[in-house]
Amino acid sequence: MQHLIFVYGTLKQGFRNHPVNQGERVAGEFTTVQPLPLYIVGPRYLPWLVNQPGEGYPVHGELYEVNDEGLARMDELEALHLPDWYVREPVQVREPSGRLWSCQVYFGSASRLQLDAVHAGPLPAYTQEHAEQRVAALRGAGLL
């Protein structure tokens, strides 16, 4: 079975966890239809999209067609089994032409915003600059 997954953080092309994403990229640029809050949180400076429609910005990301095995790898990376972590839920995204796509996305638990430091956000996109800050924080903490 194939699944459409919208990625906005480290699973995007050119980012640290992209090798886990074995899906085929759908051509184009995509943004969430609803504004959503995207933060950078915690000691690992993780991109954290919260399911609070109407807050934040339409979030920019990439769309991938992923098979069951690929989805299982992504679910494992996103630690769906842990409380107060990520969940995979439906979302609608739009390409510049206006075409809408129904897909799934990994939302972070809103409780994390109280449990961990919020370093930035809400943001419209997770960028290479954010990724570099993440690497610097991990190196500084001796985690890389």
Secondary structure, 3 states (H helix, E strand, C coil): CEEEEEECCCCCCCCCCHHHCCCEEEEEEEEECCCECEEEECCCCEEEEECCCCCCECCEEEEEEEEHHHHHHHHHHCCCCCCCCEEEEEEEEECCCCCEEEEEEEEECCCHHHHCCEEECCCCCCCHHHHHHHHHHHHHCCCC
